[in-house]
């Protein structure tokens, strides 16, 4: 379970208030977990601990190296363009394809090289797991689903509305498809129709673990997975 997200007995106190008291979680690849609770219950605090942005007072977290965290801060420079954000989201998929091409050319010159064959097999498996061949098409689908399909890629982030920037941050994570994905109130800037599209974009059978924090109504109505109530 190297790509699993594991938390054990997390305790976090902010000021004089004990926000989390011994919370645990196991999210294996493919598992979807919803965090429910009123505002101030500790959902964002718990996600920050899972992501490694904050440290618990006690307890442990084991996370995959490839982890994506959607939170309130935009992870791109305001002078960057939509194209820059997409290039960053597609970087790993394009690296997979470039490395496969390099290895294939090397094998054509040395077909009996066992080390090259092993390296090619490992990269091919990784490329298939990430669905890297389909990454550019997937990017356009995700952008359409989140209401950004008609926005020129040359637009700078500072020219976008706050809602558009938040949706672009979400789109970039969905395009990248990390081994574990943490989403903090992802529907804040989405209409009911786009919330439906987000549900489709997340998918029930995706390869990575997803932990999502949202208000009870959204999770109960749409999220078909395990719930953890906080506090």
C-alpha positions as semicolon CSV with decimal commas, in nm:
position;residue;x (nm);y (nm);z (nm)
1;X;0,000;0,000;0,000
2;X;0,278;0,242;-0,093
3;X;0,025;0,482;-0,248
4;X;-0,211;0,469;0,052
5;X;-0,275;0,769;0,274
6;X;-0,261;0,671;0,641
7;X;-0,324;0,879;0,953
8;X;-0,307;0,747;1,308
9;X;-0,441;0,916;1,622
10;X;-0,395;1,275;1,506
11;X;-0,424;1,539;1,777
12;X;-0,418;1,912;1,702
13;X;-0,477;2,203;1,939
14;X;-0,514;2,559;1,812
15;X;-0,480;2,813;2,089
16;X;-0,671;2,667;2,381
17;X;-0,909;2,461;2,168
18;X;-0,856;2,092;2,097
19;X;-0,964;2,074;1,732
20;X;-0,876;1,710;1,664
21;X;-0,850;1,441;1,927
22;X;-0,716;1,108;1,805
23;X;-0,854;1,103;1,448
24;X;-0,741;0,819;1,219
25;X;-0,789;0,748;0,850
26;X;-0,691;0,485;0,593
27;X;-0,738;0,577;0,228
28;X;-0,610;0,311;-0,010
29;X;-0,591;0,375;-0,386
30;X;-0,941;0,401;-0,531
31;X;-1,104;0,481;-0,195
32;X;-1,319;0,795;-0,158
33;X;-1,367;0,943;0,189
34;X;-1,586;1,241;0,278
35;X;-1,522;1,462;0,581
36;X;-1,844;1,610;0,715
37;X;-1,906;1,858;0,991
38;X;-2,008;2,215;1,056
39;X;-1,778;2,511;0,987
40;X;-1,503;2,511;1,248
41;X;-1,527;2,137;1,311
42;X;-1,170;2,080;1,195
43;X;-1,210;1,963;0,836
44;X;-0,951;2,203;0,692
45;X;-0,715;2,141;0,986
46;X;-0,735;1,767;0,924
47;X;-0,664;1,809;0,550
48;X;-0,366;2,033;0,625
49;X;-0,224;1,765;0,853
50;X;-0,280;1,497;0,588
51;X;-0,109;1,716;0,327
52;X;0,189;1,795;0,549
53;X;0,117;2,169;0,540
54;X;0,076;2,160;0,919
55;X;0,206;1,919;1,183
56;X;0,001;1,737;1,445
57;X;0,071;1,774;1,815
58;X;0,082;1,395;1,819
59;X;0,004;1,110;1,585
60;X;0,152;1,011;1,250
61;X;0,075;1,054;0,881
62;X;0,212;0,840;0,597
63;X;0,139;0,989;0,256
64;X;0,236;0,899;-0,101
65;X;0,502;1,119;-0,259
66;X;0,257;1,217;-0,533
67;X;-0,012;1,398;-0,335
68;X;-0,233;1,686;-0,448
69;X;-0,399;1,933;-0,211
70;X;-0,669;2,181;-0,313
71;X;-0,702;2,459;-0,060
72;X;-0,786;2,828;-0,055
73;X;-0,451;2,959;-0,187
74;X;-0,388;2,958;-0,562
75;X;-0,068;2,758;-0,628
76;X;0,033;2,957;-0,938
77;X;0,196;3,295;-0,988
78;X;-0,057;3,557;-1,100
79;X;0,154;3,647;-1,405
80;X;0,135;3,292;-1,536
81;X;-0,114;3,195;-1,804
82;X;-0,370;2,917;-1,821
83;X;-0,133;2,745;-2,064
84;X;0,144;2,758;-1,802
85;X;-0,083;2,598;-1,544
86;X;-0,183;2,325;-1,789
87;X;0,179;2,260;-1,890
88;X;0,263;2,211;-1,522
89;X;-0,032;1,973;-1,474
90;X;0,069;1,773;-1,783
91;X;0,443;1,773;-1,707
92;X;0,458;1,420;-1,565
93;X;0,247;1,268;-1,842
94;X;0,463;1,430;-2,110
95;X;0,778;1,316;-1,929
96;X;0,644;0,959;-1,936
97;X;0,589;0,974;-2,311
98;X;0,925;1,137;-2,377
99;X;1,109;0,879;-2,170
100;X;0,924;0,592;-2,337
101;X;1,029;0,728;-2,675
102;X;1,392;0,758;-2,562
103;X;1,395;0,404;-2,424
104;X;1,232;0,264;-2,738
105;X;1,505;0,421;-2,953
106;X;1,772;0,286;-2,720
107;X;1,621;-0,063;-2,738
108;X;1,610;-0,048;-3,116
109;X;1,988;-0,003;-3,106
110;X;2,043;-0,264;-2,830
111;X;1,746;-0,506;-2,827
112;X;1,917;-0,757;-2,598
113;X;2,001;-0,508;-2,321
114;X;1,826;-0,654;-2,013
115;X;1,863;-0,336;-1,810
116;X;1,700;-0,129;-2,084
117;X;1,418;-0,383;-2,117
118;X;1,350;-0,366;-1,744
119;X;1,355;0,015;-1,743
120;X;1,122;0,025;-2,043
121;X;0,879;-0,215;-1,875
122;X;0,868;-0,008;-1,557
123;X;0,810;0,317;-1,745
124;X;0,545;0,155;-1,964
125;X;0,358;0,032;-1,655
126;X;0,373;0,378;-1,499
127;X;0,252;0,539;-1,821
128;X;-0,043;0,300;-1,840
129;X;-0,137;0,359;-1,475
130;X;-0,131;0,737;-1,527
131;X;-0,308;0,707;-1,865
132;X;-0,045;0,947;-1,994
133;X;-0,132;0,889;-2,360
134;X;-0,477;1,035;-2,293
135;X;-0,362;1,328;-2,078
136;X;-0,415;1,612;-2,328
137;X;-0,765;1,495;-2,419
138;X;-0,843;1,449;-2,049
139;X;-0,728;1,805;-1,981
140;X;-0,975;1,948;-2,231
141;X;-1,258;1,738;-2,088
142;X;-1,182;1,854;-1,733
143;X;-1,167;2,219;-1,839
144;X;-1,503;2,185;-2,016
145;X;-1,659;2,018;-1,714
146;X;-1,546;2,298;-1,486
147;X;-1,666;2,577;-1,714
148;X;-1,325;2,679;-1,847
149;X;-1,334;2,519;-2,191
150;X;-1,402;2,846;-2,374
151;X;-1,141;3,055;-2,192
152;X;-0,830;3,127;-2,408
153;X;-0,521;2,956;-2,272
154;X;-0,325;3,279;-2,322
155;X;-0,519;3,452;-2,043
156;X;-0,311;3,541;-1,739
157;X;-0,429;3,426;-1,400
158;X;-0,464;3,785;-1,281
159;X;-0,719;3,844;-1,559
160;X;-0,942;3,562;-1,432
161;X;-1,212;3,598;-1,171
162;X;-1,160;3,445;-0,828
163;X;-1,399;3,165;-0,915
164;X;-1,219;3,092;-1,242
165;X;-0,882;3,076;-1,066
166;X;-1,022;2,839;-0,805
167;X;-1,168;2,617;-1,078
168;X;-0,837;2,621;-1,267
169;X;-0,656;2,506;-0,952
170;X;-0,904;2,220;-0,921
171;X;-0,875;2,135;-1,290
172;X;-0,494;2,121;-1,269
173;X;-0,512;1,866;-0,988
174;X;-0,770;1,651;-1,168
175;X;-0,559;1,658;-1,484
176;X;-0,243;1,558;-1,297
177;X;-0,420;1,267;-1,121
178;X;-0,195;1,235;-0,815
179;X;-0,183;0,914;-0,612
180;X;-0,387;1,087;-0,339
181;X;-0,606;1,394;-0,371
182;X;-0,723;1,620;-0,088
183;X;-1,008;1,860;-0,169
184;X;-1,118;2,134;0,070
185;X;-1,469;2,261;-0,013
186;X;-1,424;2,215;-0,390
187;X;-1,782;2,324;-0,472
188;X;-1,747;2,675;-0,325
189;X;-1,708;2,829;-0,670
190;X;-1,925;2,585;-0,864
191;X;-2,283;2,613;-0,981
192;X;-2,511;2,311;-0,926
193;X;-2,444;2,203;-1,285
194;X;-2,066;2,230;-1,241
195;X;-2,093;2,041;-0,911
196;X;-2,249;1,758;-1,110
197;X;-1,963;1,782;-1,359
198;X;-1,710;1,768;-1,074
199;X;-1,868;1,445;-0,955
200;X;-1,819;1,301;-1,305
201;X;-1,461;1,430;-1,324
202;X;-1,370;1,267;-0,993
203;X;-1,524;0,941;-1,105
204;X;-1,610;0,639;-0,898
205;X;-1,331;0,421;-1,036
206;X;-1,029;0,649;-1,052
207;X;-0,694;0,506;-0,943
208;X;-0,609;0,745;-0,660
209;X;-0,744;0,793;-0,309
210;X;-0,959;1,102;-0,259
211;X;-1,044;1,275;0,069
212;X;-1,295;1,555;0,030
213;X;-1,426;1,805;0,286
214;X;-1,755;1,976;0,220
215;X;-2,083;2,068;0,385
216;X;-2,312;1,782;0,484
217;X;-2,572;1,853;0,217
218;X;-2,330;1,819;-0,075
219;X;-2,166;1,504;0,058
220;X;-2,486;1,329;0,155
221;X;-2,647;1,408;-0,178
222;X;-2,357;1,330;-0,411
223;X;-2,069;1,143;-0,250
224;X;-2,098;0,767;-0,261
225;X;-1,822;0,671;-0,021
226;X;-1,722;0,649;0,343
227;X;-1,790;0,948;0,569
228;X;-1,591;1,068;0,868
229;X;-1,768;1,318;1,090
230;X;-1,566;1,583;1,270
231;X;-1,518;1,657;1,550
